[in-house]
Structure formats: structure tokens, C-alpha cells
Amino acid sequence: MTMHATELLSLRGLRKAYNVGQPNEVEVLHGLDLRLDQGEFVALIGPSGSGKSTLLNILGLLERPTGGEHHLLGQAVQDLGDDELTRLRREALGFVFQFHHLLPAFTALENVTMPALVRDGHVGSAQRARGQSLLEAVGLADAMDRRPAQLSGGMQQRVAIARSLMLEPALILADEPTGNLDTASSDEVFRLLRQVHGQGRTAFLIVTHDPRLAARCDRVIELVDGRLARDERTKPAA
């Protein structure tokens, strides 16, 4: 029996322009059609100025498109109000950035459980236990009580990855997650992303300029001048 993939998000004719109605109006994304399914591990590549950051902001529900349709987990995103967008972002998405954005005054465990604190107003025993298990999963069982300044760059990024998974999102958006690391740390963090991906049904969309890392994803989407230039399945490298 053939198993059908479950759609996570879809874009149909998605457009994004800035300074709409002004003499300097410029359209950055030109009618994108894209589908991501649950559990995919996808690289998003493209030259600077291709629209990757704009697309990521739209997928992260941080910006609204100026045209087309955007569905996430079956919801028509373009029809949602700001409060509904905030709720959906919090419940469905996790974020990993080039710079870890950890809070320096808090321990690794406190940073990981911060999304639960923001959502619920407190961190209960169940959330604390999940934070501990996530730090164990990323190899930081012995560093839970350390503050970011006491961790290496690669370790800080591992904390950020654990934090992104705290609320069990359907999709992780990772913007150059290894871009601030040396080659060894970069490979370590990428291996961790693949490992975490293999343990659940969370999908990953990873923006990268590193062709080595893109080749190790299951699918590569290339954006050029605000249009999809390539969308192909790849065989992950060992």
C-alpha cells in the first residue's frame, strides 16, 4: 500500500513586495509555488539578494505576503489576525539562527525552557524534565547549569537547537545555523540536526550558503531573483 505524505505547508502564487504603491515599490518574491511535507529535511540555498530571508520571514509568520496563498497545518495564514499568527507561530514553529541568541544571565536549561515560560508563564516539572532530556539529546547533560559564557560556540548552538524543539514544533526554520562556526563545529551541529530530525516528525528547512551541507539534506530548493530555480530530491551524503 502506498503511503501518502502529509502536507505541512504550501505556498501558491506567493508574492512579496515592499513600498507598495510608492514610486520605489519593489517585488522581491514573484509567485512562488512550494509544498513541504511533515518530517522533511530541506536545504534552501541561493545567492545574496535572492529573497531567502524574505521567504524565511514569511514562513516564520514574521511578515505577511502581498499576494498568493500560504497554508500552514491546514490553516490559511493570510486570513489570520495578529493574535492568531502569534499563537500559530508559537505552537507550530521553532527557530535556529546563525547567532544563538541565548540569554546570558540564564543557565542552559533555563534558556531551553524559556519558550514554555513565555507560553505558560511558568516552567513546571514536566517542562523542566523535557528541557533536561533535550539537553541530554544534544550531548549537554553535564552543562545544564552553565551559562552561555561558559560554553563554546558549538555548545551554545546546541543549546539553541534544544530550545527550538522545546514545544515540539511541526517545523524548524534554521537560518544559517552553522554560519558562525568553524568547520569542525559546523559539521558537529549539522550531524546533530540530522540526528534530532531522525528521532521525530519535525520538519527542518535550513538556509545555508555551504554546498557541502546542502548536499547532505534530502531535498534542495534554490531561490534566484525571487523565483524557484531548482527543487530536487538529493541522496544525503554519508
C-alpha positions, 0 to 999 in steps of 0.5 A, a space after each residue: 500500500 502506498 503511503 501518502 505524505 502529509 502536507 505541512 505547508 504550501 505556498 501558491 502564487 506567493 508574492 512579496 513586495 515592499 513600498 507598495 504603491 510608492 514610486 520605489 515599490 519593489 517585488 522581491 518574491 514573484 509567485 512562488 509555488 512550494 509544498 513541504 511535507 511533515 518530517 522533511 529535511 530541506 536545504 534552501 540555498 541561493 545567492 545574496 539578494 535572492 529573497 531567502 530571508 524574505 521567504 524565511 520571514 514569511 514562513 516564520 509568520 514574521 511578515 505577511 505576503 502581498 499576494 498568493 496563498 500560504 497554508 500552514 497545518 491546514 490553516 490559511 495564514 493570510 486570513 489570520 489576525 495578529 493574535 492568531 499568527 502569534 499563537 500559530 507561530 508559537 505552537 507550530 514553529 521553532 527557530 535556529 539562527 546563525 547567532 544563538 541568541 541565548 540569554 546570558 544571565 540564564 543557565 542552559 536549561 533555563 534558556 531551553 525552557 524559556 519558550 514554555 515560560 513565555 507560553 505558560 508563564 511558568 516552567 513546571 516539572 514536566 517542562 523542566 524534565 523535557 528541557 533536561 532530556 533535550 539537553 541530554 539529546 544534544 550531548 549537554 547533560 553535564 552543562 545544564 547549569 552553565 551559562 552561555 559564557 561558559 560554553 563554546 560556540 558549538 555548545 551554545 548552538 546546541 543549546 539553541 537547537 534544544 530550545 527550538 524543539 522545546 514545544 515540539 514544533 511541526 517545523 524548524 526554520 534554521 537560518 544559517 545555523 552553522 554560519 558562525 562556526 568553524 568547520 569542525 563545529 559546523 559539521 558537529 551541529 549539522 550531524 546533530 540536526 540530522 540526528 534530532 530530525 531522525 528521532 521525530 516528525 519535525 520538519 527542518 528547512 535550513 538556509 545555508 550558503 555551504 554546498 557541502 551541507 546542502 548536499 547532505 539534506 534530502 531535498 534542495 530548493 534554490 531561490 534566484 531573483 525571487 523565483 524557484 530555480 531548482 527543487 530536487 530530491 538529493 541522496 544525503 551524503 554519508 
